[in-house]
Amino acid sequence: MVDRPGAQVRAAVVGTGLIGGSVLLRMVAAGIDVIGWDPDEATRRETRRVGVPAPDRLVEAVTDRDVVFLCGPLPTLPATLVEVAAMTGERCVLTDVGSTKEQVAAFAAAQGLTHRFVPGHPMAGTDRAGLTAARPDLLTGAAWVLCPAPGPATTAFRWLAELLVEVFEARVVPMSATEHDSAAALASHVPHLLAGALAGAVQRAPLRDAILALAAGSFSDGTRVAGTPADRTANMLLGNRNRVLRELAEVTAFLDDLTAALRADDAPALTARYDEARASRVALRDRRFDAYDRQFPAGGDHAAEVSWLRELGVAGGYLTGLHVDADTVSYEARRPVAD
């Protein structure tokens, strides 16, 4: 990897669909030397059409790169990781954008790749798919989870985090892979189930067309992710199945409370449950953050540094900048203000 992220970085994006394509286009806009590759020949042609090199052979795309973003479907990620790792040098940082992290992190560890593979997940997207839906600003300012690990892996994390802040203006959220999958189950994965259930019920309804004619913001917002390609949603849900089922049970219990209050014609109970729900929505809208900086030795095993990073992410905080010199790594962070 080069000494500092920035325009001198040589990058590759493997899998140029919605997210990979948006990574690619943002890097092009930032003046970074980037190559795209996709297993689909038509997608490679489209990549070239927008002015980005896209060789036919994967090895030509990733050789001599400083960083490779792995952006293909979740089930293909392990094989792609091994393949790309064999084609790149030890100083090349590898990362992914998949919506689950624990399985791929464990796989990378088993393959001896933890020192240069940083599991990642940008929390952004649309209900469309493919390179034609990609936008250079799709990920700008997004919460972007990265999973730091101690030892040599911390160096790769620092470098990649700095790159994401600089190029994407990302809010880098450091978490362990296990913590990510637990939080994402309720923040992202269960909402796909709920959106699918609501949209699916409307699709089966005798008055479907009348319902769609009346549908406004509540229906549109609540079902947006049901427009995501079905195979992508299925891969995400199956990749985090146990946690999704556990969190879905909690959502079902709350829905049962609402149903019981409605069935009993109990206005106070119904109001109380919605006041409870509204508090979460208000907290999302009105969150306030304090600046929070921290320094660590640049050398060592980095265990204390990684522990602090993970605690920051679990507390709802994120990184806004970092700087590494010969002796010290300095983090700039923001943490939610306690209620």
N, C-alpha and C positions, 0 to 999 in steps of 0.2 A: 504494500500500500504506500501511497505517497505520504510525505510528511504532514501535509495539511489538506483538508478537503477544499474544493473550490473548482474553478474553471479548468484547472490542469488535470483533473481526475479523468481517467479512462474507464468508462462504465459500459456494462452490457445489461440488457433486459431480456430475459428468457420467458416468453409467453407475453404476447402483446395484445391482450384483450382489453377490457375496460380499465382495470387497475394498472396492469403492466403498460398499456398504451399511454395512460395518463402520467405514469412515472417517466416514460420515454419522452413524451412531449414536453414535460416540465424541464427535463434535463437539456433538451435541445434549446428551449427558450433561455436557459441559464448559460448557454454557451459551452456546455460540457461535451467532450468527445464521447459519444454514446452510440452503440450499435444495438439494433433490435434483432431478435430471432423468434420465430414461432414455428411449431411443427406443421402448421397449415400453409401450404404454398400460396394460396390466395391472400392470406394475411401478410405473408412476407412481401408479396407484390404491392399490397396496399401500404405497407410500411415504407417501401421505396418510393411510392407515389407521393408521400408526404415529405420526402426529402431526407429520409434517414436510411443509412446503410443497413441492409438486411441480407446477409449471405445465406446461401442455401444450406451450408453445413454448420452445425452448432459449434464445432471446434473453431471455426473461423471467427465466430462472433465473440467467443469468450477468451481466446488466447491473449495473453499479455494485458488483461484488464486489471484494474485496481479493485473494482467492486462489481459483483454480479447480483442482480435482483432476480429471484426465481418467482415467477408470477403465473405459473400454470395451475391447472386444477389440483385440488388437494390430493387426490389419490395418486397423481403422478409425481408428487414432490419428492418422496424418498429416492426414487430411481434417478430423477433429474439431479438431485443434490450430489449423489455419488458420481454421476457422469460428469457433471461440471467440475466437481472437486478434482477429478483425475486430469482434467484438461487445463487447470489453472495452477499458478504457483502458490506457494505457502503464504505469501504476503497478500494474496487476493482475498478480500473480505466477501463472504457470501451471506445473503440474507433472503428472506422470503416475505410474502405479503398475505399468507394464508390466515383464515379466520379461526383456526385452532392451533395451539402451540405445543402442548405437552408431548404429543406423539412424535412430532418432528424433532423436538429438542432431544428426546430420549434416543431417537434414531441417530441423530448427528453425534451424540455422545458415544453410542455403540460403534460408530464408524471412525471415531477418533478425530472428529471435525469441530468439536466445541471451541477450540482456540481461534477459529476463523469463521464459524457460522454463527450469526446473530439472528435468532428468530424474531420476526417482526410482523406487525399487523396495523396498517393504517386504517383508522376508523372513518371510512368515507366510502361512498358509492352512489349508484343510481339504480333504477329498475331496468336499465338497458344494458346491453352487452356488446363486446367487440371493440375493435380499434376505432370504428367509425363513431362510437359513443364516447370515446376517450376525450378528455380535455386537459390542457396544460395546467388549469387552475383547480382541478377536481380535488387534489390533495393539499392545496395551499392552506396552511393554518390548521390542518387536521390533527387530532390526537393520534399519535403514531406510537404504538406499543413496541418497545424493544426489550428483550429479555437478557439482562447482563448476567455473566457468570464470573466467578473469581479466577485468579491466575492469569495466564496469557490471554484468555478470552476477554478480559476487561479492556485490553488495548484495542481490540477490534470494536467493542461496543463504543468506546469513547470516540473513535474515528468516525464510525457510522453515525452516531448521534450528532456529532458536529456537522457532518455533511447534510443530514436531514434538516437541521435547524437552519443552516445557511441557504440551502437550495429550495427547500419546500416551506420554510418558515414554520416547521412542524412543532407542535407541542409534544415533545418526546416523553412518553409515559413509561418509566422503567418498572417492570414487574417480573416476577418469576413466571415460567410457563404455566405452572399450576394455578397461580393466582389469576393470570390472564383468562384461562379457560373457565374458571369459576365466575369471574366478573362478566365475561362476555356471554355466558349462558343467559343471564337475565337482561343484560344491556342490549344484546343483539340477536341471539339465537331464538329465544322464546318469542320475541316480537315477530319473527318470521312465521312461527307457528300460529300466533294469534291473527296475523294479517291473512295468512292462508285460510284459516278457519272462517273468518268473516267474508272474505271474497268468495270462497268456495260455497258458503251457504247462499250468498246472493246468486251465484251462477246456477244453483239448483232451484231457486225460488220461482214459483209460477209467475210472479210479477216482476221478474228480473229487469225487463226493459223499463218499467215504470220506476223501479227502485233506482236504476242508474240515472234516469232523468232527474230524480230528486236529489241524488247524491251531491253533497257539498264538501266542505273542508273536513268534517269529522270522518266521513267515509274515505275520502281521498288520502288524507294523512294516515289514517289507520290501516289502509291496505296497500300503501305505496310499495313496500318490499315484496308483496305478493306478485308483482310484475317481474321480479328477478327470474332469470332462467331456472327452470325447475331442477335441473341436474345440479346446478351450483348450490342451490338451497339444500338439496338432499345431502350432498357431500358435506356441507357445513354441519348439518344437524347430526348426521351419523358420526362425524369426527369428534363430536363432544356429547355423545348420546346420553351417558349416565348423568352428567351434570344438567343437561337440558331437561331430562325427565324429572330430576329432583326439583329444579326450579319451577318447572311446569306444575308440579304438585302444589307448590306454594301459591302460584297464581290461581290455580283451580280452587284452593281453599278460600282465597279472598273472594273469588267469583261466587262461591257457594254462600258466603256471608251476604253478599249483595242480593243473591237470589232469594235467600231465606227472608231477608228484610222486605223485599218486594212482595213475596208471596204472602207474608203476614200483614201487609199493608202498614208496615212499621216505619213511618216517616223519620222519627228520630234516629233509628238504627241506620237507615239508608243514608241520612245526612251525615252521620258520624263516620261511616265508611268512606264517603266521598270527601269529607274534610281531611281524613287521613291520606287519601290518594292525592288530593290537591296539594298537600304539604310537600310531597315529592316533586311534583311538577313545578311548584314555586321555587323550590330549592335548585332545580335545574336551571331555571330562568334567571334567578337572582344571586347566583353564587359570587362571592367576593374572594379575592386572593391577596395574600401578602407575599412580597419578595422574600426569598430565603436563599442565601448563598452558603456554600460549604467548600472547603478545600481538603485535599487528601494528598499524601505522598504519591509521586508519580510511579515509584517502584514498589516492590513488595508483593504480597499475595493478593492484595486488594479486597480481602474478605470484609473489612469494615466498610469500605467504599460501596461494595455491592449490597451489603445489608442496608446501608442508608438509602441507596437508590431504590431498592425494592420497597422499603418503608414509605418513601416519598410517593411512589405510585399507588400503593394500597390506600394511602391517606387522601387520594384524590389530587395529588400534585403532579407537576410536570416540569421538565427542563426547558429553559428558554435560551440557554447558551452554555458553553464550556470552553475552557482554554487549557491546553497542556503545554508545559515547558519542561525543561530538563529535570526539575525537582518536584513540581507541584501540578496537580490537576485542580482547576477551579470551576465549580459548577454554579450556574445561575438558575434558580428554580422559583417556582411559585407554589404556595400551598393554600388550600381553602381556609378562610377565616372561620374559626369555631363559632357556632351559633350562640 
